[in-house]
Amino acid sequence: MEVKGKKIGFVFTGSFCTFKKTIPQMKKLKEYGAEILPIMSFNSYNLDTKFGKAKDFVKEIEEICKKEIIHTIQGAEPIGPSHLTDIMIVAPASGNTMSKLASDIIDTPATMAVKSHLRNNLPVVIAPSTNNGLGANMASIAALINRKNYYFVPFRQDNPITKPRSIVFDPEYILKTTELALDGEQIEPILL
């Protein structure tokens, strides 16, 4: 299914190293006619890192979406009851966020946005990015892969020599994963 005319919640969590590759994919969804509702976790909204300043990312995302970013739990809670989204994308999905979702811990704007969205039995696209994806986070990833309404952007080891447990999604697959998820299909292969 095409993304044109779809209301897409786009959640950024604290895997900051992928922001510069993810934002162009969000922009592409907008160019294809999707309406983007931007959402950021507490950390992604507030922390400056070696990958960039939070205020610069916030400004760029808001300019693309033409909307203010939801960055509080209170702001994210109405997403489901008000039917603000047709699909939710969590890109990047940090190991922390995936573990919280797998355990139903709802204590950030990101996890509240997903929980609120899921009350309408609609798809959630997860783009994993974590240094421990092939370690402790693997249990959470497996739990989410086996749950209804969760769809994964294909991912791979990002540096098997120096970071053997680290995984990262391929941003080029966000659009195709989203289109298939809207039809209830998981893109294959999940592992690249």
N, C-alpha and C positions, 0 to 999 in steps of 0.2 A: 504494500500500500504506500502511496506517495505521502510525503510529509506536508505537502501543500495544504494550507488551511488547518493543520493540526496545532493544538496547543501543547507545547513541549515545556515541561519543567526541566531546567538544566542546572544540576547541582554540582558545585565545585567543592571538593574536600581537600585536606591538607597534603596532598602529594604535589608539592609546588613545582617540582622539576618538569612536570608535564603541561603546565599552564600554557606556555607559549606554543605548544603543538595542538592543544585542545581548543583554544579560543578561535582559531581559524575554522575549525570544524563546526563550532557553534554558529559562526558567521555564515558558513555554507548552508546550514539548515535554514537560517533566516532568509538567505538569498533564494532558497528553493520554495519559499512561501510559508514557512512555519512561523507561528507566533511563539516567541521564546519568553518564558518566565524565569529570570535568573535567580538562583538561590546559592548561598554560600554558607559553609560551616563557620562557626565562630573563628577558628584558626585561619581559614583561607581568607576571610574578610578582614582580619585584623593584623596578621603577622607579616612583617617584612622579612625576607630571606635573601640568600645569595642569588636567588632566581628572579628577584624583583620586589618592588615595593607594593604593598597591599593596595594603597590608594590608586596606584597606576593601573593595576588589574581591575579594580572596581570601576574606575572611570571608563576603561576600554569596554568592559562588559556592558555597562549601562548605556554607553553610546551605541553599541551594536543592537542591543535589545530594545532601546527606547523605553526602558522601564527601570525603576529602582530595584536594586537587589534585595530580596528577602534574606535577612541575616539574623533573625531572632526566632525563637521557638514560637512565640505568639504570632509572628507574621506567617509562619509556615503552617500552623494548625488549620486555618480555613481552606487550604488547598483542596482537600477532598470534599468537605461539606458544600463548598461553593462551586465544585466541578470546574476548577481552574485549569486542569491539565487532562490531556488525552493519553499522554505517555510521559514518563519521567526518565531522564538520563542522569546517571551519577558518573561524571567524568572530570577528573579522576576519582575513582573510589579507593580511598586509602584502606589499608589493612584495618585500621581502627574503626572506620565506618562500616566496613563489611562485617567485622566481628560483632559490632553493636546490632546491625540489622539481623544477623543470624541468631542473636540472643534476645532480640526484641527489646533492646535498650534504646529508649527514645529520650535523649538528653541533649540534642543539638538541633539547630535548624535543619541540617541535612537529614538526620534520621526522622525528625518529625515530618518533613516534607514527604519522604517516601511512605511513612506509615499513613499519613493522611490521604495521600494519593491512592494507596493500595485498598483503602476502604471501598473504593469504587470498582475493585476487581480489574484494574487496568495494568498494562505492562510497565515494568521497570527495567531499564537497560543499565547494566553495571560494566564499567570500564576499569578493571582492576589495575592498581599501581601500588605496589608495596615491596619493601625490601625483604619481607618474610613470607611471601606468597607460597613458596615451596617449603615453608617451615610451619610455624604455629598457625598462620593465617589460612593454610590449606583446608583445615577443618571447616572454617567459616565459608570459604569459597565453595566447597563441596556441598555444604548445607543449602546455600543459596541456589546453586545450580539445580538442585533437586526440588526446589520449591516452585509452586505455580506462580506465574506472572513475572518471574525473573529471567532475563536474557543477558547473555554475556557478549561483550565486544571481544573478538579474538585477542589473545595475549601470548606472550613468549617470555623466556628469560631475557632480561635486558643486558646482562653481562655475566655469563656463566663462569668466567674465570675468577674475577675478583669479587663478585656478588652472587654466589651460586644459588641462593634462595630467593633472589629478587626477580619479580615479574613486572611487566608493563604491557598495557594494551596498545594496539596499533590504531592511532587516531584516524587513519584513512578508512577504517571499517565502521566508524560511528554511524554514518548515514545509512549504509546497507543494513547494519544490525537493527537500527531503528525502524526502517521500512519493513523488515521481516517480522520484528517483534509486534508491530501494529497488526500483522496478520496471524499472530500467535505462533510464529516459527523462530527457532534458534538458528542463527547463521552457523554454518559449519565450514571448516573445522573451528573449534573453539581454541585449540592449541596450535600455534603457528610454528 
